[in-house]
Amino acid sequence: MAPPKLNREAEAAPLEALLAPFADAPEKAAILLDVDGTLAPIVDDPAAAAVPAETRALLAELDRRYGLVACISGRRARDARRTVGLESLTYVGNHGLELLAPGAKEPVTAPSIAPLARRVGDFASEAQDAKLTSLGVRLEDKDAIWAFHWRGAPDERAAEEALRAVAERARESGLVPHWGRKVLEIRPPSGADKGAAVETVLSGHPVDRALYAGDDTTDLDAFRKLRELEAAGRVAALCVGVSSAEGPEQIVAESDAVVDGPRGVVEMLERLNA
């Protein structure tokens, strides 16, 4: 059976109209969600981020009703689970490099990633020199991906400028630099992104409609993959942009509907649970 057609031309209450095919047949629907900036408010220290109790309760209820509820994060999968606070969900971490099934203790990672992870780690450790440290740049080890954070640095503009040279050196070394909200990630040349994560997590689930919500540049890959899957007749796709003062303009431009920050996501989840 072909996926349902979503009425993107609806003028009255457009979000309600777009969500209706999901709420009407939840067992056939997948709800895919970014974590930081979407479910969890952005904070200066990523380790302190947490999904509010209200949001967590809604996710637990949706998980009981919908065919699939999954969190797709740039964090490591276990860190994403800790931030969300629910073991019953599926987590895809490190932009698709890790898959943590409901209740599993350890994520599954492709064996071929290990040598690539070492390359990334060696590069990042060397790049984090005295200059970056003095500028307030913090280095995060995510195994296969390493991240340079400058949120809260004394001079955020200077920190970002210094990291542009790091990004160029990474590219010259055959690695993949990727910019996010006040973070530069160095990734292995493995094709890992949230688009690949979306395809991975949907495979094997009998759903014919999929919603993805995200707020950052990395989430655009998920939007674009869902469009590809829709064009191939696999699912009806709904891309929801989560707006913020520092979010990229493309999130709004490439979304079917826009909600205002994590609070807007909660309101969307309430509609899906109605």
RAUR-V806460 format. One record per residue. RES is the residue in one small letter. OMEGA is omega as a letter, one per 30 degrees, with the letter a starting at -180 (NA if undefined). Layout:
RES;OMEGA  RES;OMEGA
This chain:
m;a  a;l  p;l  p;l  k;l  l;a  n;a  r;a  e;a  a;a  e;a  a;l  a;a  p;a  l;l  e;a  a;a  l;a  l;a  a;l  p;l  f;a  a;a  d;a  a;a  p;a  e;l  k;a  a;l  a;l  i;a  l;a  l;l  d;a  v;a  d;a  g;l  t;l  l;a  a;l  p;l  i;l  v;a  d;a  d;a  p;a  a;a  a;a  a;l  a;l  v;a  p;a  a;l  e;l  t;a  r;a  a;l  l;l  l;l  a;l  e;l  l;l  d;l  r;a  r;a  y;a  g;l  l;l  v;a  a;l  c;a  i;a  s;l  g;l  r;l  r;a  a;a  r;l  d;l  a;l  r;l  r;a  t;a  v;l  g;l  l;l  e;a  s;a  l;l  t;l  y;l  v;a  g;l  n;l  h;l  g;a  l;a  e;l  l;a  l;a  a;l  p;l  g;a  a;l  k;a  e;l  p;l  v;l  t;l  a;a  p;a  s;a  i;a  a;a  p;l  l;l  a;l  r;l  r;a  v;a  g;l  d;a  f;a  a;a  s;l  e;a  a;a  q;a  d;a  a;a  k;a  l;l  t;a  s;l  l;l  g;l  v;a  r;a  l;l  e;l  d;l  k;l  d;a  a;l  i;l  w;a  a;l  f;a  h;l  w;l  r;l  g;l  a;a  p;l  d;a  e;a  r;l  a;l  a;l  e;a  e;l  a;a  l;l  r;l  a;l  v;l  a;a  e;l  r;l  a;l  r;l  e;a  s;a  g;l  l;a  v;l  p;l  h;a  w;l  g;a  r;l  k;l  v;l  l;l  e;l  i;a  r;l  p;l  p;a  s;a  g;a  a;l  d;a  k;l  g;l  a;l  a;l  v;a  e;a  t;a  v;l  l;a  s;l  g;l  h;a  p;l  v;l  d;l  r;a  a;l  l;l  y;l  a;l  g;a  d;a  d;a  t;a  t;a  d;l  l;l  d;l  a;l  f;a  r;l  k;l  l;l  r;l  e;a  l;l  e;l  a;l  a;l  g;a  r;a  v;l  a;a  a;l  l;a  c;a  v;l  g;l  v;a  s;l  s;a  a;a  e;l  g;a  p;a  e;a  q;a  i;l  v;a  a;a  e;a  s;l  d;l  a;a  v;l  v;a  d;l  g;l  p;l  r;l  g;l  v;l  v;l  e;l  m;l  l;l  e;l  r;l  l;a  n;a  a;NA
